[in-house]
Amino acid sequence: MSAFQDKAKEKLAVLRTKLDQIPILQQAEDMAHVPKEYLALGGGFLFVILIFFGVGAGSLCSIVGFVYPAFKSFEAIESKNRGDDTQWLVYWIVYAFFSIIEVFVDFLLYWIPFYYAFKLAFLLWAMLPATNGAKFLYDNFLKDFLKKNESKIDAALADAKKNASTIATEAASATSDVVAAATDIATKKES
């Protein structure tokens, strides 16, 4: 048993030296009075439990899918390098395509065990520059599909815009009719 404890202490020491490079963990350690390696392991364990059991996994996937890419997109816009702009534009195209598909098959996805764990892995694969997954999907699948259907997509968007404008106009007209009727009723009650 002592050999196991020694090995565990050795691994924790190695983890601690790696975590020493993250200042916020030192602050958390000072506040909680818990060693940062235990905080990191506990947080990692909690993260895994949340993902596998689906508690808040949808929200976590949304945060991961938005926050890091949005920040990197901001950095790309502000930098002089145009290569990173393309990388993040491609990511957002893939993310949008994935999100649209997900809306239509959501009732099926509910039955897939560990769906959010797979989704999180997919999002990480798609966004991380080391894997360049979004570029792979775009180059091998989406680019040809989008180019082939560009005129149909443009027509559908124009039709949707026209319908939305009509609906908004009708809703505004109906709202003004309701307000006018309410004003008439209020005026009659006052007299």
C-alpha positions in Angstrom: 0.0 0.0 0.0 2.9 2.3 0.7 4.2 2.0 -2.8 0.8 3.1 -4.1 0.7 6.1 -1.8 4.2 7.1 -2.8 3.3 6.9 -6.5 0.2 8.9 -5.9 2.1 11.6 -4.0 4.7 11.7 -6.8 2.0 12.2 -9.4 0.3 14.9 -7.3 3.7 16.7 -7.0 4.1 16.6 -10.8 0.6 18.0 -11.2 1.2 20.7 -8.7 4.3 21.9 -10.6 2.2 22.1 -13.7 -0.6 23.9 -11.9 1.8 26.4 -10.4 1.8 28.1 -13.9 -1.9 29.1 -13.5 -2.2 32.1 -11.1 -5.9 31.8 -10.6 -5.5 28.3 -9.1 -3.1 29.8 -6.5 -5.8 32.3 -5.6 -8.4 29.6 -5.3 -6.0 27.5 -3.1 -5.5 30.5 -0.8 -9.2 31.2 -0.5 -10.4 27.6 -0.1 -7.4 26.4 1.9 -7.4 23.2 -0.3 -4.3 22.3 -2.3 -4.7 23.3 -6.0 -4.0 19.8 -7.2 -7.1 18.6 -5.3 -9.1 21.5 -6.6 -8.1 20.6 -10.2 -8.8 16.9 -9.8 -12.2 17.7 -8.1 -13.1 20.1 -10.8 -12.1 17.6 -13.5 -14.1 14.9 -11.8 -17.1 17.1 -11.5 -16.8 18.1 -15.1 -16.7 14.5 -16.2 -19.7 13.6 -14.1 -21.7 16.6 -15.4 -20.9 15.6 -19.0 -21.6 11.9 -18.7 -24.9 12.3 -16.7 -26.0 15.3 -18.8 -26.6 17.7 -15.9 -26.1 21.1 -17.4 -24.3 19.4 -20.3 -26.3 21.4 -22.9 -25.3 24.7 -21.3 -21.7 23.6 -20.9 -21.6 22.6 -24.6 -23.0 26.0 -25.6 -20.5 27.8 -23.4 -17.6 25.8 -24.9 -19.0 26.2 -28.4 -19.3 30.0 -28.0 -17.0 31.5 -25.5 -13.5 30.4 -26.7 -14.4 30.7 -30.4 -16.0 34.1 -29.9 -12.9 35.3 -28.0 -10.5 33.9 -30.7 -12.7 35.4 -33.4 -12.4 38.8 -31.7 -8.6 38.3 -31.6 -8.6 37.3 -35.2 -10.5 40.4 -36.2 -8.1 42.7 -34.3 -4.9 41.0 -35.7 -3.2 41.8 -39.0 -3.0 38.1 -39.9 -5.9 37.1 -42.2 -5.3 33.3 -41.9 -6.9 33.2 -38.4 -9.9 35.1 -39.7 -10.6 32.4 -42.2 -10.1 29.7 -39.5 -12.7 31.2 -37.3 -15.2 32.0 -40.1 -14.9 28.3 -41.2 -15.6 27.3 -37.6 -18.7 29.4 -37.4 -20.0 28.0 -40.7 -19.5 24.4 -39.4 -21.1 25.4 -36.0 -24.1 26.9 -37.7 -24.6 23.9 -39.9 -24.3 21.6 -37.0 -26.7 23.7 -34.9 -29.3 23.7 -37.7 -29.1 19.9 -38.1 -29.3 19.5 -34.3 -32.6 21.5 -34.2 -34.3 19.1 -36.6 -33.1 15.9 -35.0 -33.2 17.0 -31.4 -35.9 14.5 -30.5 -33.6 11.6 -31.7 -30.5 13.0 -30.0 -32.2 12.7 -26.7 -32.0 8.9 -26.9 -28.3 8.8 -27.7 -26.3 7.9 -24.5 -23.6 10.4 -23.7 -24.7 12.7 -26.6 -23.3 15.8 -24.9 -20.0 14.1 -24.2 -19.7 13.4 -27.9 -20.9 16.9 -28.8 -18.3 18.4 -26.5 -15.6 16.3 -28.1 -16.8 17.3 -31.6 -16.8 21.0 -30.7 -13.3 20.8 -29.3 -12.1 18.8 -32.3 -13.7 21.4 -34.6 -12.4 24.5 -32.8 -8.9 23.7 -31.7 -6.2 24.8 -34.1 -4.2 21.7 -33.4 -6.9 19.5 -34.9 -8.4 21.9 -37.5 -11.5 19.8 -37.6 -13.8 22.6 -38.9 -11.5 23.2 -41.9 -11.5 19.4 -42.6 -15.4 19.3 -42.5 -15.7 22.5 -44.6 -13.2 21.5 -47.3 -14.4 17.9 -47.6 -18.2 18.3 -47.2 -19.7 21.7 -46.7 -17.9 23.8 -49.3 -19.2 21.6 -52.2 -22.7 21.4 -50.7 -23.0 25.1 -50.1 -21.7 26.0 -53.5 -24.1 23.6 -55.2 -27.0 24.9 -53.3 -26.1 28.6 -53.0 -28.9 29.9 -55.2 -31.5 27.8 -53.3 -30.2 29.0 -50.0 -30.2 32.7 -51.2 -33.8 32.2 -52.5 -34.9 30.7 -49.2 -33.3 33.5 -47.2 -35.0 36.1 -49.4 -38.3 34.4 -49.0 -37.9 34.2 -45.2 -36.9 37.9 -45.1 -40.0 38.8 -47.1 -42.3 36.6 -44.9 -40.7 38.0 -41.7 -41.3 41.6 -42.9 -45.0 40.8 -43.7 -45.5 39.1 -40.3 -43.8 42.1 -38.5 -46.0 44.6 -40.4 -49.2 42.6 -39.6 -48.2 42.2 -35.9 -47.5 46.0 -35.7 -50.9 46.7 -37.3 -52.7 44.3 -34.9 -50.9 45.8 -31.9 -51.9 49.3 -32.9 -55.5 48.1 -33.3 -55.5 46.6 -29.8 -54.0 49.7 -28.3 -56.6 51.9 -30.0 -59.4 49.6 -28.8 -58.0 49.7 -25.2 -57.7 53.5 -25.4 -61.3 53.8 -26.5 -62.5 51.5 -23.7 -60.4 53.5 -21.1 -61.8 56.8 -22.5 -65.4 55.6 -22.3 -64.9 54.4 -18.7 -63.6 57.8 -17.6 -66.6 59.7 -19.0 
